Amino acid sequence: MTNNIPGLSCKMPEGAFYTMPNIKKTGLSSKQMETLLLEELYVASVAGTSFGSFGEGYIRFSYANSKDNIKTALNRIHDYAIKNKWNN
């Protein structure tokens, strides 16, 4: 579902319990995205830069949660992306 959110693109994870979508098309830095998600959408994430400078343009999500909670979080992000016209 992450690939259905404008501005985000992501490869299917292979065995981990987290994913790191590319957020470059949103126009936000990794830290800006982390802050926006937490403070405005109540979705926890980690800026890609927390793992080094190569992580700029990425955000890390854990999916060690219920499907319902994950769907709720993704729907919040999707609705925000549409409202704010993030590019895809």
Contacts in CASP RR format, 6 or more apart in sequence:
PFRMAT RR
TARGET T0000
AUTHOR 0000-0000-0000
METHOD contacts of the structure
MODEL  1
MTNNIPGLSCKMPEGAFYTMPNIKKTGLSSKQMETLLLEELYVASVAGTS
FGSFGEGYIRFSYANSKDNIKTALNRIHDYAIKNKWNN
1 71 0 8 1.000
1 74 0 8 1.000
1 78 0 8 1.000
2 8 0 8 1.000
2 9 0 8 1.000
2 10 0 8 1.000
2 19 0 8 1.000
2 21 0 8 1.000
2 61 0 8 1.000
2 74 0 8 1.000
3 9 0 8 1.000
3 10 0 8 1.000
4 78 0 8 1.000
5 74 0 8 1.000
5 77 0 8 1.000
5 78 0 8 1.000
5 81 0 8 1.000
5 86 0 8 1.000
6 25 0 8 1.000
6 78 0 8 1.000
6 81 0 8 1.000
6 82 0 8 1.000
6 85 0 8 1.000
6 86 0 8 1.000
6 87 0 8 1.000
6 88 0 8 1.000
7 23 0 8 1.000
7 24 0 8 1.000
7 25 0 8 1.000
7 26 0 8 1.000
7 81 0 8 1.000
7 86 0 8 1.000
7 87 0 8 1.000
7 88 0 8 1.000
8 21 0 8 1.000
8 22 0 8 1.000
8 23 0 8 1.000
8 25 0 8 1.000
8 26 0 8 1.000
8 77 0 8 1.000
8 81 0 8 1.000
8 86 0 8 1.000
9 21 0 8 1.000
9 22 0 8 1.000
9 25 0 8 1.000
10 19 0 8 1.000
10 20 0 8 1.000
10 21 0 8 1.000
10 22 0 8 1.000
13 19 0 8 1.000
13 63 0 8 1.000
17 62 0 8 1.000
17 63 0 8 1.000
17 64 0 8 1.000
18 60 0 8 1.000
18 61 0 8 1.000
18 62 0 8 1.000
18 63 0 8 1.000
18 64 0 8 1.000
19 60 0 8 1.000
19 61 0 8 1.000
19 63 0 8 1.000
20 48 0 8 1.000
20 55 0 8 1.000
20 58 0 8 1.000
20 59 0 8 1.000
20 60 0 8 1.000
20 61 0 8 1.000
21 58 0 8 1.000
21 59 0 8 1.000
21 61 0 8 1.000
22 57 0 8 1.000
22 58 0 8 1.000
23 30 0 8 1.000
23 33 0 8 1.000
23 57 0 8 1.000
23 58 0 8 1.000
23 59 0 8 1.000
24 57 0 8 1.000
25 86 0 8 1.000
25 87 0 8 1.000
25 88 0 8 1.000
26 33 0 8 1.000
26 81 0 8 1.000
26 86 0 8 1.000
26 87 0 8 1.000
27 86 0 8 1.000
27 87 0 8 1.000
28 36 0 8 1.000
29 47 0 8 1.000
29 49 0 8 1.000
29 56 0 8 1.000
29 57 0 8 1.000
30 47 0 8 1.000
30 48 0 8 1.000
30 49 0 8 1.000
30 50 0 8 1.000
30 55 0 8 1.000
30 56 0 8 1.000
30 57 0 8 1.000
30 58 0 8 1.000
30 59 0 8 1.000
31 47 0 8 1.000
31 49 0 8 1.000
33 45 0 8 1.000
33 47 0 8 1.000
33 59 0 8 1.000
34 45 0 8 1.000
34 46 0 8 1.000
34 47 0 8 1.000
34 59 0 8 1.000
36 80 0 8 1.000
37 43 0 8 1.000
37 44 0 8 1.000
37 45 0 8 1.000
37 59 0 8 1.000
37 77 0 8 1.000
38 44 0 8 1.000
38 45 0 8 1.000
40 80 0 8 1.000
41 73 0 8 1.000
41 76 0 8 1.000
41 77 0 8 1.000
41 80 0 8 1.000
42 76 0 8 1.000
43 73 0 8 1.000
43 76 0 8 1.000
43 77 0 8 1.000
44 62 0 8 1.000
45 59 0 8 1.000
45 60 0 8 1.000
45 61 0 8 1.000
46 59 0 8 1.000
46 60 0 8 1.000
47 55 0 8 1.000
47 59 0 8 1.000
47 60 0 8 1.000
48 55 0 8 1.000
48 56 0 8 1.000
48 57 0 8 1.000
48 58 0 8 1.000
48 59 0 8 1.000
48 60 0 8 1.000
49 55 0 8 1.000
49 56 0 8 1.000
50 60 0 8 1.000
51 60 0 8 1.000
61 73 0 8 1.000
63 70 0 8 1.000
END
